Amino acid sequence: METKLDPAKDDLPLMANTRHMLVKHYVLDLDVDFKSQVIEGTIVLFFEPGSRCKKGGSAGEGDCLSQSDETFKIRASEPCHSPVTNVSARSSKTGYNDFSVCAKGEKDTSDKNGNHSNREQASGISSSKNCCDIETHGSEDFLLVLDCCDLSVLKVEEVDVAAVPGIEKFTRSAKLTDAEELRNLRNQIVHELVTLPADHWREQLYYYTHCSQAPGCGELLFSTGTWSLEIRKAEVQAPRDFPHAIRIWYKTKPEGRSVTWTTDQSGRPCVYTMGSPINNRALFPCQEPPVAMSTWQTTVRTASCFVVLMSGENSAEPAQLQEGLLSWYYYVTMPMPASTFTIAVGCWTEVKQESHTADVQINNEFSSLFSRADLRLIEGSCGHVAYPCRFQNPAASSQLVIPHRVFAPWCLKDRCAEILLELIPQCLSAAHAILGTHPFSRIDVLIVPSNFSSLGMASPHIIFLSQSVLTGGSHLCGTRLCHEIAHAWFGLAIGARDWTEEWISEGFATYLEDVFWAVAQQLPHDEAREQQELKALLRWRRLRDEVQNSKEELQVLRPNKENTGEVSESGTCIIKHGLNAEKIFMQVHYLKGYFLLQSLAKRIGEATYFEFLRKFVQKFHGQLILSQDFLYMLLEDIPEQKGYGLSVENIIGAWLDTSGIPKPLLEECQSWDQCRLVQQVNDEVTKWIQANQRARKRTKRKRRQDEVAFRKLLPDQLVLLLESLLEEKMLCLRILQCLEKTYHLDEQDAEVRHRWCELVVKHKYTTRYAEVEKFLKEDQAMGVYLYGELMVNEDAKQQELAYKCFAATQKQMDVSSAKVVAEMLF
């Protein structure tokens, strides 16, 4: 498959040639400097030949040569960087000195982007054309391509893993007669290291560490492009002969889009990965395609006032290197895509339980059924590559609540203690009751700064939550926590092989959040069903509005259709609409995916459906899937459904490959209006409309208004009530005041307050504009489209408020949010 990138489109390119070389492990050794807003250091990558090159063959066979015939046509390559002999070396043992780019007395020859070059040492390479334009000069040197953006790459070298003491155990022969045998020996060592059995993971980490600190044995030629780092070694023509362990010296840039430098709610500096559309390629050079499943270990040094949190199996304890400087170390042994790597460095405060809390017990009909099913599933074998898997560990499988920690800015510590500490074990236990074994051994939960553009984000061993979930009781916090916990199974332990199939992650998490939350609250079956029907109606309204107000091409869950999962011969591909700022705020892949799964559960029956989900998790954890993997297994496991017209082709056609509202959903949505909780809201809406009509007909002569008794409503009922009242053309001031007082709207959760702010804006309730301003500044995860509401009325005061809020938050907004808001305002 030839992959061409149109610069006029909003597609995201994945440049790494993963079918030639595949990263198996990363070792990062980093310093975080808040003064310069730079993360700098080294990354050592350990490779194996990719799928096209594992069966051997010489370079002349043509399978494993240069990527020239399939490299993306957009290539803003910068000059070639040939070996520079005086770049200072550093290992994790060195101190916190600034990275020396040039030796003392030398002229700094780095280019405008900070990439180091020394053209006087060009080793016979006279221009960037000779180095990089392999399409035109016909070089047969193998070119390793990594995903890379917004990084200053300083040096690339081969690592002499053969120099590590004790490494002889990984070699078959101790006698070396020439350079070629030495090269083969180094690659053999790396192969033996990356293929160690899963139960040797401690030994493997030990040797990864020592190999990463081994000396260099020759610098490699490299060049950087808009989206890539290209590396080659002269006269090496095949991936199997290319160095399998390389070290890259680099620095991030303050404007890099993978991390955001900001301040927390207490005004202290912090930096974190916020789930950028470009993922981690502006944090470290890597292979972004999901197929590049790797493990990693990371050492981070920073000032002692900061806490480093990261995707890691261990709860890192800092080591003091010198006064004022701490080192933090994390690792993972479960291979995952590099895009899931997450880091957060700040003055976080750990929130601890002051008093003993009783063990959580989940009593529901699923628990006994699935505890028996778990024992049967453990007996089966896993289908993933070897790693220390919790699904094969009976002790882990019976662990209802995994160890967890909570971190937050100091000013939010008490609120977290009040809400989060109690919720986490309930939600974890509920998730276990439904899906069984927790894929990860522990988890940290962090309340991130107010500029975070989402309510939550799940990564291996760490969850980010917006401060917006901490207001208005436990409902929004609990549901969002359940959503992110669900990603441990769907999105992390099981990932989409093609990133355009986001529904596999978000659809499952949205569906399971309702199920988990009902179990966490220990709701009776009928009550849980009613709350889920109410939620379904709210999501239906959101999906209907989104479909009406978005481009059709952004509404398709499988935009690549029959080509989903395909890549070029080298492994490169593009993510359709991956850089579209509008798409980032759309929820169509959440909502249509949710409704598909809900429809299947309703047809099959919940108990049967959840038992199947456990089987599916058992079979596919640790692997990447496509939509059809799930659907084929479902219909094979429950064959009687084929007799009711269900087929993989029909489901894909109706739900995944078409825009708009799926036809089966149009038939089902009518039933939610009959839900008891919805009927209660409809009754209250009628009361408010009648009260509004009476208030508007009143004469100037004061007349006592009849007292109206309003029902106490659940948070989701309040959302539906306010959405329904938003459809009214005019609500008088007295009614708005009464609404606010009746439901204490300023104390409700962010979902409710968002709708209240919309009412304030629509009806120009000027005395409450301060609440809109507060929402736009403190609830940035939800307030983006409020800017549009402020602008659409063409009211001078409202537009002034929009400009004022944007000016106050723009510098700290993530790029996508700022772009969308700027388009609304200007």
VEXKEZA-186662 format. One record per residue (C-alpha): x, y, z. Coordinates in steps of 0.001 Angstrom, whole numbers, padded with zeros to 6 digits, always signed. Each point is the difference from the previous one (the first is absolute). Layout:
N
XYZ
...
//
This chain:
826
+000000+000000+000000
+001570+003302-001080
-000492+002776+002540
-000094+003591-001189
-000510+002976+002264
-001857+003029-001284
+001259+003078+001883
-003388+001668-000504
-001704-002742+002031
-000185-000410+003765
+001343-003560+000059
+002711-001047+002456
+002947-001906-001514
+001569-002972+001774
+003448-000110-001578
+001773-002849+001816
+000954-002932-002245
-001137-002602+002522
-000071-002847-002515
+003759+000355-000410
+001062+000666+003616
-002140-000318+003125
+000801+001614+003355
-000298-002482+002851
+001196+002141+002906
+000786+003636+000818
+002359+001237+002718
-000482+003705+000674
+002421+002027+002126
-001340+003529+000396
+000422+003300+001820
-002983+002333+000465
+000907+003701+000112
-002874+002314+000844
+001999+003170-000537
+000624-000730-003666
-003158-002150-000371
+002065-002748-001568
+000278-003756+000558
+003370-001255-001182
+002059-003143+000085
+000362-003275-001816
-002165-002805-001205
+001366-003450-000837
-002099-002115-002354
+000304-003789-000245
-001195-001452-003325
-000924-003224-001675
-000376-000349-003789
-003589+000645-001075
-002443-002432-001553
+001368+000448-003530
+003567-000814+001027
-000193-002795+002558
+000393-002844-002456
+003439+001160-001041
+001192+000395-003551
+002631+002293-001379
-000367+003661-000790
-000069-000898-003636
-003354-001717+000410
-001602+003401+000192
-002268-000502+003011
+002028+001929+002529
+001612+002839-001860
-000536+003722+000292
-003462+001345+000572
+000383+002330-002962
-002765-001452-002138
-002650+000486+002685
+001128+002976+002037
-002700+002651+000292
+000243+002554-002776
-000121+002873+002470
+003556+000253+001339
+001183+003238+001529
+003339-001552+000837
+002638+002078+001709
+003734-000312-000737
+001784-003278+000551
+001858-000276+003295
+003210-001946-000227
+002073-001235+002924
+001114+002654+002482
+002727-001278+002212
-000131+002527+002824
-003575-000208+001235
+000282-000720+003714
-001020-003449+001156
-002255-000569+002969
-001565-002884+001824
-002556-000188+002773
+002828+000223+002509
+000926+003565-000947
-001196+003081+001832
-002512+002682-000818
+002287+002130-002136
-001247+001509-003230
+000432-002219-003029
+003164+001097-001760
-000737+000342-003694
+003484+001046-001069
+003372-000649+001577
+001709+002932+001658
+001433+002438-002520
-001996-001378-002925
-002394+002011-002079
-003648-000985+000401
-001019-001374-003387
-003523-001018+000862
-002672+001049-002480
-002968+002249+000644
-001945-002902+001492
+002768-001002+002358
+001040-003078-001969
+003730-000460+000183
+002108-000213-003116
+003643+000397-000942
+000277+000050-003741
+003826+000104+000105
-000154-003584+001253
-002368-001153-002680
+001851-003229-000706
-000342+000534-003722
-003652+001083+000155
-000074+003488-001427
-003637+000994+000179
-003362-000836+001452
-001115-001128-003442
+002632-002744+000040
-000993-001046+003501
-003749+000196-000071
-001329+000035-003525
+000222-003728-000454
-002686+000126-002661
+002375+001836-002350
+003462-001348+000695
-000921-003673+000218
+001957-000849+003159
-000663-003519+001244
+000934+000762+003601
-002795-001010+002343
-001837+002977+001488
-001527-000308+003475
-002923+002390+000366
-001406+001010+003388
-002957+002227+000791
+001343+003296+001275
-001284+003574+000180
+000976+003203+001843
+003231-001567+001311
+003610+001184-000204
+001987-003123-000812
+003659+000440+000884
+001706-003318-000619
-000756-003614-000950
+002386-002875+000688
+000196-003748+000065
+000250-001508+003487
+002755-002528+000710
-002091-002490+001951
+002852-002512-000265
+001989+002150+002458
-002422-000655+002881
+001561-002182+002742
-001665-003408+000202
-001652+000313-003389
+001859-003109-001196
-002953-002121+001081
-001935+001392-002973
+002663-000924-002560
+000557-003292-001804
+003618+000647-000887
+002716+001919+001823
+002450+000155-002914
-000224+002990-002329
+002074+000172-003150
-001247+003181-001722
-002298+003021+000233
-002885-001806-001651
+000069-002750+002610
+000072+002627+002750
-003029+001699-001537
-001806-003318-000202
+000941-000714+003604
-001551+003270+001218
-003211-000713-001883
-000019-003566+001313
+000289+001309+003566
-002945+002342-000509
-002053-002818-001531
+000703-002301+002936
-000805+002808+002431
-003342+001031-001510
-001141-003636-000322
+000710-001062+003598
-002862-002029+001541
-002638+001993+001885
+001081-001369+003383
+003461+001541-000550
-001375+003550-000089
+002117+001218+002940
+003168-001255-001643
-001149+001534-003265
-000495+003436+001582
+003418-000296+001653
+001755-000574-003301
-002083+002606-001804
+001232+002506+002571
+003651-000958-000357
-000154-000228-003789
-001515+003482-000121
+003034+001288+001918
+002536-001751-002224
+002363+002195-002062
-000738+000979-003559
+001785-001784-002827
-000575+002297-002936
-002214+002924-000854
-002794-000364-002519
-001138+002371-002730
-003369+001607+000603
-002340+002675-001269
-003274+001383+001322
-003162+000804-001917
-003311+001544+000952
-001265-003312+001336
+002995-002331+000132
+003554-000774+000997
+001901-001965-002662
+003118-001967+000985
+002432-002031-002050
+003379-001655+000244
+002251+000168-003027
+000175-003227-001994
-002636-001756+002092
-002662-001086-002443
-002333-002281+001970
-001889+000413+003275
+001485-003231+001409
+003465+001589-000326
-001029+003395+001367
+000978+000666+003654
-002658-001483+002269
+000840+002345+002896
+000332+003721-000660
+000241+003034+002280
-001555+003342-000904
+000943+003254+001737
-002777+002554-000212
-001876+002900+001581
-003689+000846-000084
-001137+003485-000945
-002180+002233+002210
-002557+000175-002797
+000022-003780-000544
-003523-001343-000328
+000348-003253+001963
+000329+001664+003402
-001380+003180+001510
+001918+002272+002385
-002388+001809+002286
-000843+000700+003635
-002283-002027+002224
-002965+001314+001965
+002356+001046+002823
+002091+002095-002387
+002960-002401-000087
+001775-001037-003220
-000692-003395-001539
+000302-001877-003278
-002030-002940-001268
-000996-001947-003105
-003541+001074-000768
-001005-002458-002692
+001085+002048-002992
-001148-001055-003489
+003664-000544-000891
+000418-002242+003067
+003554-000299+001360
+002167+000737-003029
+000800+003484+001393
+001076-001599+003299
+002357-002655-001359
+000841-001528-003405
-002051-003166-000285
-002062-002283-002160
-003566+001285+000239
-001922-002695-001932
-001942-002171+002469
+001683-003153-001349
+003259+001186+001609
-000878-001542+003375
+002905+000629+002353
+001011+000130+003627
+001890+002875+001598
+001894+001205+003028
+000659+003605+000861
+002243+001947+002348
-001002+003615+000581
+002018+002550+001947
-001500+003227+001228
+000105+002437+002918
-000980-001491+003352
-003190+002059+000312
-001577-001946-002882
-001712-003382-000128
+000325-002118-003150
-002963-002199-000942
+000136-002285-003004
-001294-003085-001740
+001791-002586+002110
-000683-003236+001849
+001951+001124+003046
-000962+002723+002465
+003266+001872-000407
+001785+001332+003052
+002427+002831-000767
+003743-000369+000522
+001978+003072+001030
+002960+000577-002327
+001182+003217+001604
-001504+002792+002055
-003094+001294-001758
-000029-002700-002677
-002046-003218-000096
-000094-002906-002438
-003155-001999-000763
-000077-003388-001738
-002981-001784-001595
-000363-003074-002228
-002631-002107-001773
+000267-003642-001074
-003242-000186-001993
+000614+001015-003643
-002186+002913-001083
+000059+002675-002727
+002334+002925+000716
-003006+002321-000283
-001234-001262+003383
+003113+001239+001844
-000935+002790+002432
+001940+002269+002340
-000998+002764+002420
+002507+002030+002013
-001215+002528+002533
-000263+000955+003647
-002677-002615+000497
-001234-000876+003484
-000890-003589+000779
-003487-000250+001456
-000184-002679+002664
-002830-001533+001986
+000095+001282+003568
-002130-002782+001460
-000321-003701-000787
-002594-000835-002619
-001753-003342-000010
+000620-002326-002912
-002299+000547-002939
-002525-002721-000656
-001948-000182-003246
-003233-001944+000324
-001714-000478-003342
-001097-002760-002289
+003174+000129-002098
+002521-000712+002746
-000629-003695+000683
-000531-000810-003669
+003237+001604-001119
+002147-001216+002849
-000668-003527-001239
+000575+001041-003597
+003338+001538+000952
+001293-003306+001335
-000834-001673-003317
+001609+002793-002006
+003275-000104+001944
+000506-003556-001177
+000248+001192-003618
+003140+001412-001563
+000511+003626-001010
+000281+001028-003634
+002436+002875+000424
+003794+000143-000096
+001690-001167+003179
-000073+002382+002987
-000824-000385+003724
-003773-000172-000491
-002449+000524+002866
-002674-002062-001774
+002062-003129+000669
+000482+000853+003682
-002789-001327+002279
+000905+002485+002751
-000278+002918-002432
-003253-001333-001440
-001629+000013+003423
+001199+003535+000832
-003136+002158+000082
+001816+003272+000727
+003518+000651-001231
+002374+002300+001924
-000659+003646-000830
+001197+003471+000903
-001575+003436-000467
+001968+003170-000794
-001211+003560-000410
+001081+003608+000348
+000115+000948+003668
-003091+002223-000194
-002163-002946-001179
+001267-002487+002561
-003043+000167+002306
-002494-000288-002836
+001787-003080-001323
+000035-001547+003456
-003734+000588+000282
-000984-001471-003377
+002709-001952-001808
+001447-002127+002784
-003355-001616+000665
-000991-000382-003641
+003118-001666-001393
-000272-003337+001854
-003743-000157-000742
+000531+000554-003721
+002978-002379-000223
-001949-002719+001752
-003007+000570-002263
+002207-000300-003080
+001401-003289+001305
-003531-001275+000615
-000808+000513-003682
+003239-000714-001892
+002147-001926+002454
+003781+000299+000272
+001376+003535+000079
+002563+000188-002827
+002295+002313+001992
+001492-000586+003414
-000475+003515+001393
-001305+003434-000909
+000625+003658+000806
-002743+002608-000388
+001076+003608-000571
-002110+003165-000075
+001607+001904-002847
+000062+003780-000611
-003084+001882-001166
+001288+000268-003594
-000505-003757-000501
-002358-000284-002977
-001875-003128+001088
-001776-001290+003087
+002448-002881+000224
+002694-002045-001694
+001155-003533+000710
+003543-001249-000513
+001809-003060+001328
+000039+000215+003809
-001178+003630+000109
-003256+001903-000485
-000292+003747-000513
-003216+001637+001219
-001162+003558-000542
-000747+002129+003044
-003495+000366-001500
-000955-003440+001346
+000536+001096+003607
-003019+002332+000287
-003626-000768+000687
+000109-003323+001783
+001356-003360-001132
-002074-000756-003115
+002161+001594-002713
+003214-001069+001725
-001215-003568+000375
-001192-000392-003575
+003171+001516-001436
+002173-002133+002230
-001877-003097-001192
+000542+001098-003613
+003763+000335+000442
+000250-003248+001970
-001784-001769-002880
+002827+001114-002303
+002341-002334+001897
-001720-002805-001921
-001179+001796-003131
+002541+002449-001331
+003082-001212+001893
+000018-003763+000608
-001947-000340-003251
+000807+002678-002548
-001169+000942-003474
+002353-001151-002750
-001125+002982-002051
-000249+003296+001884
-002977+001104-002072
-002063-002638+001820
-000249+002086+003153
-003391-001491+000782
+001694-003209+001145
+001458+001955+002895
-002526+002774+000613
-003178-001852-000872
+000807-002804+002435
+001063+002404+002756
-003199+002049-000401
-002160-003117+000094
+001832-001508+002973
+000036+003189+002079
-003775-000339+000523
+000317-003672+000915
+002923+000557+002378
-001656+002995+001656
-003252-001864+000637
+001938-002836+001658
+002159+002457+001990
-003181+001593+001393
-001476-003459+000595
-003219+001045-001712
-002879-002460-000339
-000390-001296-003540
-003098+002067-000849
+001490+003200+001343
+003234-000569-001926
-001992-000639-003182
-001963+003237+000439
+003129+002068+000511
+001590-001584-003057
-003075+000759-002121
+000141+003625+001125
+003666+000129-000929
-000768-001571-003367
-002501+002762-000748
+002526+002710+000892
+002591-001645-002265
-002543-000359-002790
-000716+003738+000170
+003716+000737-000113
+000596-002332-002952
-002960+001445-001899
+001302+003549+000476
+003539-000965-000943
-001103-001754-003177
-002015+003055-001009
+002907+002383+000576
+003090-001837-001253
+001472-001163-003276
-001187-003418-001131
+003552-001259-000517
+000693+000519+003721
-003004-002112+001022
+001275-003329-001363
+001429-002375+002618
+002084-001899-002565
+001109+002714-002445
+002440-002316-001801
-002764-002598-000463
+001323-003154-001685
+003544+001416+000136
-000090+000296+003782
+003190-001354+001536
+002013+000115-003211
+003432+001654-000111
+002635+000515-002675
+002682-002592-000717
+002280+001705+002507
-002687+000458+002658
-000785+003680-000540
-003598+001226-000032
-002137+003034+000661
-002670+000610+002629
-002924+001501-001849
-001030+003359+001516
+002492-000591+002817
+000938+003705+000116
-003528+001362-000386
-000553+002280+002989
-003783-000289-000279
+000099-003797+000100
+001816+000031+003337
-003100+001462+001672
-002490-002246-001756
-001521-002956+001824
-001410-001933-002933
+002442-002900+000504
-000955-000105+003697
-003717+000156-000669
-000532-002173-003081
+002349-002595+001495
-001958+000089+003257
-003340-000411-001756
+001320-002925-002064
+001150-001835+003119
-003213+000819+001838
-002034-001317-002916
+001958-003256-000040
-000374-000433+003775
-003751+000566-000198
-000388-002580-002756
+002239-002646+001600
-000863+000555+003648
+002238+001620+002590
+001212-003084+001833
+000951-001786-003237
+001542+003186-001378
+002234+000649+003022
+001121-003600+000108
+000995+000365-003647
+001892+003237+000757
+002067-001885+002559
+000847-002662-002551
+000917+002690-002496
+002273+001765+002500
+001627-003314+000884
+000701-000766-003650
+001160+003406-001222
+001661+001762+002959
+003502+001099-000842
-000911+000197-003695
-001257+002414-002659
-003327-000593-001695
-002247+001214-002806
-003779+000333+000215
-000571-003290-001763
+002051-001905+002608
-002583+000942+002618
-003011-000539-002229
+001096-003377-001423
+000722-001393+003451
-003327+001287+001323
-002018-001703-002722
+002048-003193+000236
-000403-000136+003775
-003742+000718-000192
-000923-001657-003329
-003749+000234+000501
+000240+003732-000713
+000789-000748-003637
-003530-001292-000305
-001378+003407+000985
+001652+001809-002888
+003217+000959+001749
+003130-000289-002097
+003368+001697+000071
-000663+001580-003387
-003386+001381+001070
+001364+001447+003238
+002973+001640-001711
-002215+001413-002731
-002641+001396+002337
+002194+001271+002838
+003639+000406-000989
+000333+000917-003671
-002759+002594-000375
-000528+003543+001214
-003088+001253+001783
-002247-001846+002438
+000041-003812-000411
-003411-001254-001107
-000317-002544+002855
+000477+002862+002456
-002823+002046-001551
-002353-002871+000764
+001192-000378+003587
+000178+003612+001198
-003763+000405+000455
-000061-002335+003007
+002153+002232+002212
-002679+002698+000175
-002157-002478+001934
+002582-000443+002766
-001327+000928+003452
+002904+002365+000721
-000547+001742-003341
-003727+000315+000658
+000796+001661+003332
+002136+002554-001808
-002707+000599-002599
-002468+000718+002811
+002408+002520+001534
+000628+001655-003372
-003766+000471-000376
-000176+001644+003430
+002791+002430-000867
-001522+000900-003370
-003353+000679+001644
+001666+002059+002716
+001829+001977-002673
-003272+000683-001841
-001636+001238+003198
+002972+002191+000847
-000013+001647-003441
-003750+000761+000218
+000226+001737+003381
-001023+003657+000179
+002055+002649+001726
-002354-000287+002958
+001602-002514+002328
-001914-003221+000315
+000977-002972+002030
+001098-002888-002198
-001277-003483+000729
+002558-002174+001717
+001317-002818-002178
+001624-003105+001457
+002970-001168-002073
+001446-003486+000239
+003585-000627+001105
+001915-001252-003031
+003054-002157-000616
+002995+001698-001725
-000798-001589-003382
-003652+001014+000407
+001124+003575+000626
+002039-000095-003210
-003073-001147-001951
-002182+002627+001693
+002326+002868-000906
+000473-001309-003556
-003778-000088-000401
-000369+003539+001338
+002706+001153-002411
-002449-000853-002774
-002442+002632+001323
+000174+003273-001878
-000229+002231+003063
+000333-000533+003736
-000623+003061+002136
+002439+001196+002633
-002191-001127+002893
-000026-003569-001313
+003786-000032-000417
+000374+001213+003584
-002429-002628+001242
+001798-002759-001958
+003311+000998+001508
-001390+000056+003536
-002054-003188-000281
+002865-002209-001192
+003007+001884+001466
+001430+000035-003508
+003275+001682+000947
+000764-003022+002222
-000755-002702-002564
+002507-002002-002021
+001636+001354-003145
-002454-001705-002389
-002919+001772+001672
+001820+003320+000349
+000911-000114-003700
-003687-000110-000954
-000749+002714+002559
+002652+002220-001571
-001652-000569-003387
-003312+001205+001448
+001720+003039+001516
+001517+000882-003362
-003127-000642-002043
-002203+002176+002198
+002664+002637+000762
-000175-000511+003759
+002691+002628+000530
+000293-000307+003779
+001203-003582-000506
+002647+000695-002645
+002593-000465+002734
-001004-003662+000174
+000557-000346-003743
+003415+001626+000345
+000899-002351+002850
-001112-003008-002024
+002070+001001-003029
+003109+000401+002153
-000363-002936+002394
-001844-002559-002133
+001986+000256-003219
-000641-003677-000678
-003647+000838-000690
-000209+003703-000791
+001305+000190-003560
-003381+000253-001705
-001291+002567+002506
+002190+002464-001881
-002126-000635-003052
-003187+000664+001983
+001445+003313+001209
+000807+001062-003560
-003124-001156-001833
-002379+002435+001742
+002052+002948-001267
-000373+001616+003400
+002810+002446+000840
+000242-000982+003676
+000066-003694-000775
+002619+000390-002695
+002092+002118+002332
-000231-002783+002592
+001136-002564-002594
+003007+002083-001027
+000902+000621+003638
-000090-003697+000954
+001932-001081-003075
+002693+002597+000638
+000374-001306+003566
+000238-003679-000970
+001362-000096-003544
+003669-000409+000881
-000700-003045+002145
-002623-001610-002243
+001030-003021-001993
+000535+000695-003696
-003223-001614-001214
-002228+001816+002504
+001630+003336-000758
-000432-000544-003744
-003695-000871+000287
-000741+002949+002298
+001983+002422-002155
-002070-001035-003038
-003166+000764+001966
+001233+003396+001169
+001909+001306-002991
//
